[in-house]
């Protein structure tokens, strides 16, 4: 169950990062709400997941999901580079996340 919470925490971190991007373009109450609520919910789920998942693993997985999610959304919606080497690096991060889950 806590791994599910950790995955959702990572996805909500991506929501917070989208909020940062939106606030950097135009600061209004909706964009600020996306930023604050995304990170607040992400931190709460991370906190709950840390009850049973080791800190080092949970933090690496949480930031990894956030990194991969933000990178993919940046490429899809914000015209960021789709360089094949960049895509290979994303696969590397995903591989490391899976590895941390499998290794006890």
C-alpha positions as CSV (number, residue, x, y, z in Angstrom):
1,X,0.0,0.0,0.0
2,X,2.8,2.5,0.9
3,X,4.4,1.9,-2.5
4,X,1.2,3.0,-4.1
5,X,1.2,6.1,-1.9
6,X,4.8,6.8,-2.9
7,X,3.9,6.5,-6.6
8,X,1.0,8.9,-6.2
9,X,3.3,11.3,-4.2
10,X,5.7,11.3,-7.1
11,X,2.9,12.0,-9.5
12,X,1.6,14.9,-7.3
13,X,5.1,16.3,-7.3
14,X,4.8,16.6,-11.1
15,X,1.6,18.5,-10.5
16,X,3.5,20.9,-8.2
17,X,6.2,21.3,-10.8
18,X,3.6,22.1,-13.4
19,X,2.4,24.7,-11.0
20,X,5.8,26.2,-10.8
21,X,6.0,26.5,-14.6
22,X,2.6,28.0,-14.8
23,X,3.4,30.6,-12.0
24,X,6.6,31.5,-13.8
25,X,4.5,32.4,-16.9
26,X,1.6,34.0,-15.1
27,X,1.1,34.3,-11.4
28,X,-2.6,34.0,-10.5
29,X,-4.6,32.2,-7.8
30,X,-5.3,29.1,-9.9
31,X,-1.6,28.6,-10.8
32,X,-0.6,29.2,-7.2
33,X,-3.2,26.8,-6.0
34,X,-1.9,24.1,-8.4
35,X,1.6,24.6,-7.1
36,X,0.7,24.7,-3.4
37,X,-1.8,21.8,-3.5
38,X,0.3,19.6,-5.7
39,X,3.4,19.8,-3.4
40,X,1.3,19.7,-0.2
41,X,-0.5,16.5,-1.2
42,X,2.8,15.1,-2.5
43,X,4.6,15.7,0.8
44,X,1.7,14.3,2.8
45,X,1.7,11.0,0.8
46,X,5.5,10.9,1.0
47,X,5.3,11.3,4.8
48,X,2.8,8.4,5.0
49,X,4.9,6.2,2.7
50,X,8.0,6.8,4.9
51,X,6.3,4.9,7.7
52,X,7.4,1.6,6.0
53,X,9.7,2.5,3.2
54,X,13.3,3.4,4.0
55,X,14.1,7.2,3.6
56,X,16.8,6.8,1.0
57,X,14.7,4.5,-1.2
58,X,11.5,6.6,-0.8
59,X,13.2,9.9,-1.5
60,X,15.0,8.5,-4.6
61,X,11.9,7.0,-6.0
62,X,9.8,10.2,-5.3
63,X,12.3,12.5,-6.9
64,X,12.8,10.0,-9.8
65,X,9.1,9.9,-10.6
66,X,9.0,13.7,-10.4
67,X,12.0,14.1,-12.6
68,X,10.8,11.7,-15.3
69,X,7.2,13.1,-15.1
70,X,8.4,16.7,-15.4
71,X,10.7,15.8,-18.2
72,X,8.1,14.0,-20.2
73,X,5.5,16.8,-19.7
74,X,8.1,19.4,-20.6
75,X,8.7,17.6,-23.9
76,X,5.0,17.1,-24.6
77,X,3.6,20.5,-23.6
78,X,6.5,23.0,-23.2
79,X,8.5,22.3,-26.4
80,X,11.5,21.0,-24.6
81,X,14.1,18.9,-26.4
82,X,13.3,15.3,-27.4
83,X,16.9,14.4,-28.0
84,X,17.4,10.6,-28.1
85,X,20.1,10.8,-25.5
86,X,17.7,12.6,-23.2
87,X,15.1,9.8,-23.7
88,X,17.8,7.3,-22.9
89,X,18.6,9.1,-19.7
90,X,14.9,9.0,-18.8
91,X,15.0,5.2,-19.3
92,X,18.0,5.1,-17.0
93,X,16.2,6.9,-14.2
94,X,13.2,4.5,-14.7
95,X,15.5,1.6,-14.5
96,X,17.0,2.9,-11.3
97,X,13.6,3.4,-9.7
98,X,12.6,-0.2,-10.6
99,X,16.0,-1.4,-9.2
100,X,15.4,0.3,-5.9
101,X,12.0,-1.3,-5.6
102,X,13.3,-4.7,-6.3
103,X,16.4,-4.6,-4.0
104,X,15.7,-5.0,-0.4
